[in-house]
Amino acid sequence: MAITAKQVKELRDRTQVGMMDAKKALVAADGDMDKAIDVLREKGLAKAAKKAGNIAAEGLTAITVDGNAAAIIEVNSETDFVASNDKFQNFVNGVAKAVAAGKPADMNAALKLDVDGQTVDEAAKALTAVIGEKIDLRRFTVVEKTDGDHFGAYLHNGGQVAALVTLEGGDDETAHDIAMHVAAINPQYLDRTQVPADELKKQTDLFTKETVDEGKPEKIVPRIVEGRVNKWLSEISLVDQEFVKDSDKTVAEYAKSKGATVKGFVRYEVGEGIEKKQDNFVDEVMGQIKD
């Protein structure tokens, strides 16, 4: 039977697939709209399954504050082009809101949260089918605060980096400024007491060897090493870092001047820690020619 443009438009509006995919599904279903949706669903699941093994190291981060809870998430795609896709952005923001409201205990619970009538897992697979790239909720953190605390959220470069800060006391503007600092400087720990003992020992041993190799007098080696360790700690510890908007103060001193104490922070950068696939451009072009 002949498939009309009106039918194709209706199916596209209901499923968000491309025009040719909608037409092919309607042809396969003899014009039956519900059957066409089933056809697309089956194809979509098959396409998502094929993409499951692909490396998704691009994407976006997002932060949603819901009362005294906040969620910071990272959703990955295979290429950075997808980050500008409206459907992808809407999915990311929808997941962030669902996580902040639902406060899932783990990834399995997060994937079962509802996003516009589908679970996060179902919505990700459906979006994979539409966009043609693997879409993956990689990680999330839920942070809770008291009524007297303040959240500071900052997204850099359109969501390539996200920083969430919690202050005891202070105000939202101060929290936001410190979140900007976290995004820019990338501290590893809140304060030096959080640095693992084995990491501290390893760095101390390294500085000791460097100092001895420099030929420094043996009696002053411990003092020099102590100074270098303290400098290193001030570089990786948030509260000890020079505040980016006022280098005369540390972050802790800036917060104190605003009546606040930094309680914690979370920083996500898209793709950090993922080994990205390195494509050979010549092989890629030759592969397309052969196809």
C-alpha positions in Angstrom: 0.0 0.0 0.0 1.1 3.6 -0.6 2.5 5.4 2.4 1.6 9.1 2.7 3.7 12.0 3.9 1.2 12.5 6.7 1.8 9.0 8.0 5.5 9.5 7.9 5.2 12.7 9.8 3.0 11.2 12.5 5.5 8.3 13.0 8.4 10.7 13.2 6.6 12.9 15.7 5.9 9.8 17.9 9.3 8.2 17.6 11.8 11.0 16.7 13.4 8.8 14.0 14.6 9.9 10.6 12.2 10.3 7.6 13.6 7.3 5.7 13.6 5.1 8.8 9.9 6.0 9.4 8.9 5.3 5.8 10.7 1.9 5.7 9.0 0.9 9.0 5.5 1.9 7.7 6.2 -0.1 4.5 7.2 -3.1 6.5 4.1 -2.7 8.7 1.7 -2.2 5.7 0.9 1.2 7.0 -0.1 0.1 10.5 1.2 2.8 12.9 1.5 0.6 16.0 3.2 -2.2 14.1 5.6 0.4 12.5 6.5 1.5 16.0 7.2 -2.1 17.0 9.4 -2.5 13.9 11.4 0.6 14.8 11.7 -0.6 18.4 13.1 -3.9 17.3 15.5 -2.2 14.9 16.5 0.3 17.6 17.3 -2.4 20.1 19.3 -4.3 17.5 21.2 -1.1 16.6 21.8 -0.3 20.3 23.1 -3.8 20.9 25.6 -3.4 18.0 26.8 -0.1 19.6 27.2 -1.6 23.1 30.8 -2.5 22.6 31.8 0.9 21.2 33.9 3.4 23.2 31.9 6.4 24.3 34.3 9.0 25.6 32.7 12.2 24.5 29.4 13.8 25.8 28.3 16.1 28.4 28.1 16.7 32.2 25.1 18.2 34.0 24.1 19.4 37.4 20.6 19.6 38.9 19.8 21.0 42.3 16.6 19.8 43.9 16.1 21.4 47.3 18.7 20.0 49.7 19.9 17.4 47.1 22.0 17.9 44.0 23.1 15.5 41.3 26.1 15.7 39.1 26.2 13.3 36.1 28.2 12.4 33.0 26.6 11.0 29.9 28.9 9.8 27.2 28.6 9.6 23.4 31.0 8.4 20.8 31.8 11.8 19.2 31.7 15.4 20.4 29.3 16.3 17.6 26.5 14.7 19.6 27.0 17.2 22.5 25.2 19.9 20.4 22.3 17.6 19.6 19.0 18.9 21.2 17.8 15.3 21.8 21.0 14.4 23.6 21.0 17.6 25.7 17.4 17.0 26.7 18.2 13.4 27.7 21.2 14.5 29.8 19.2 17.2 31.6 16.3 14.8 32.1 18.6 12.2 33.7 20.2 14.8 36.0 16.7 15.8 37.2 15.7 12.2 37.7 18.9 11.4 39.7 18.5 14.5 41.9 14.9 13.7 42.7 15.3 9.9 43.0 18.7 9.7 44.8 19.6 6.3 43.5 21.9 4.2 45.6 23.9 2.8 42.6 24.0 2.6 38.8 21.4 -0.2 38.6 18.9 1.9 40.5 19.8 5.0 38.4 19.1 3.1 35.1 15.6 2.3 36.4 14.6 5.9 37.1 11.8 7.3 35.0 12.6 9.8 32.2 9.5 10.9 30.2 7.8 7.6 30.7 10.8 5.4 30.0 13.6 4.1 32.3 16.9 5.8 31.8 18.2 2.5 30.3 15.4 2.3 27.8 15.7 6.0 26.9 19.4 5.7 26.4 18.9 2.7 24.0 16.2 4.5 22.1 18.4 7.6 21.7 21.2 5.4 20.6 18.9 4.1 17.8 17.9 7.6 16.8 21.4 9.3 16.9 23.4 6.3 15.7 25.9 6.4 18.5 26.3 4.6 21.8 24.8 6.7 24.6 25.8 5.8 28.1 25.2 7.2 31.6 28.7 6.7 32.9 28.6 8.0 36.4 26.7 10.2 38.9 27.0 11.6 42.4 24.2 12.7 44.7 25.1 15.3 47.3 22.9 16.3 50.2 23.1 19.4 52.4 21.3 20.9 55.4 19.1 24.0 55.2 22.0 26.2 56.3 24.4 25.0 53.6 24.8 26.3 50.1 25.4 24.5 46.8 27.5 26.0 44.1 27.3 24.6 40.6 29.3 25.5 37.5 29.5 24.1 34.0 32.5 25.0 31.8 32.6 24.9 28.0 29.0 23.9 27.6 29.2 21.0 30.0 32.6 19.5 29.3 33.5 20.2 32.9 31.2 20.3 35.9 31.9 21.3 39.4 29.6 21.0 42.4 30.6 22.6 45.8 28.9 22.4 49.2 29.5 25.2 51.7 28.6 25.3 55.3 27.3 28.9 55.8 28.1 31.6 53.3 25.8 32.2 50.3 25.1 30.9 46.8 27.4 33.4 45.1 30.4 32.3 47.2 29.6 28.7 46.5 29.4 29.4 42.8 32.7 31.2 42.8 34.4 28.3 44.5 32.8 25.9 42.0 34.4 28.0 39.2 37.7 27.6 41.0 37.3 23.8 41.2 36.4 23.6 37.5 39.5 25.7 36.5 42.1 24.3 38.9 41.0 20.7 39.3 42.0 20.0 43.0 42.4 16.4 43.9 41.4 16.5 47.5 39.3 18.8 49.8 42.2 19.2 52.3 45.6 17.6 53.0 44.1 15.2 55.6 42.3 13.4 52.7 45.6 12.6 50.9 46.2 8.8 51.2 49.2 7.9 53.4 50.8 5.8 50.6 50.5 8.7 48.1 52.1 11.1 50.7 54.9 8.6 51.4 55.6 8.1 47.7 55.8 11.8 47.1 57.9 12.4 50.2 60.4 9.7 49.1 60.5 11.3 45.6 61.3 14.7 47.0 63.9 13.2 49.4 65.7 11.5 46.5 65.6 14.7 44.3 67.0 16.8 47.2 69.8 14.3 47.9 70.7 14.1 44.2 70.9 17.9 44.1 73.8 17.6 46.6 72.1 19.5 49.4 73.8 19.2 52.8 72.4 16.2 54.7 71.4 18.2 57.7 69.0 20.5 55.8 67.5 17.8 53.5 64.5 17.2 55.9 63.7 20.9 56.0 63.8 21.2 52.2 61.7 18.1 51.7 59.1 19.3 54.2 58.9 22.6 52.3 58.4 20.8 49.0 55.8 18.4 50.4 53.9 21.4 51.8 54.0 23.1 48.5 52.8 20.0 46.7 50.0 19.6 49.2 48.9 23.2 48.7 48.6 22.5 45.0 46.4 19.4 45.2 44.3 20.4 48.2 41.3 22.7 47.4 41.2 24.7 50.7 45.0 25.4 50.5 45.1 26.5 46.9 45.3 30.2 45.9 41.8 31.4 45.1 41.6 32.1 41.3 39.7 35.4 41.8 41.9 36.6 44.7 45.4 35.2 44.8 46.1 36.9 48.1 43.8 34.4 49.8 43.6 30.7 49.8 40.2 29.1 49.1 39.7 28.5 52.8 40.5 32.1 53.6 38.2 33.4 50.9 35.4 31.2 52.2 36.0 32.3 55.8 35.8 35.9 54.7 32.3 35.2 53.5 31.3 33.3 56.7 31.6 29.9 55.1 33.5 26.6 55.3 34.0 24.3 52.3 32.4 21.0 53.1 33.1 19.1 49.9 33.2 19.2 46.1 32.8 17.0 43.1 34.3 17.6 39.7 33.6 15.7 36.5 35.4 16.2 33.2 34.0 14.4 30.2 35.9 11.3 29.2 38.5 11.5 32.0 40.0 8.1 32.6 38.6 6.6 29.4 41.1 5.3 26.8 39.8 6.8 23.6 39.9 5.0 20.3 42.6 6.4 18.0 41.3 6.3 14.5 43.6 6.1 11.5 42.3 8.7 9.0 43.7 7.0 5.9 42.2 3.6 6.9 38.9 5.3 7.6 38.8 7.0 4.2 39.9 3.8 2.4 37.2 1.8 4.3 34.5 4.3 3.1 35.8 4.0 -0.5 35.6 0.2 -0.3 32.1 0.3 1.1 
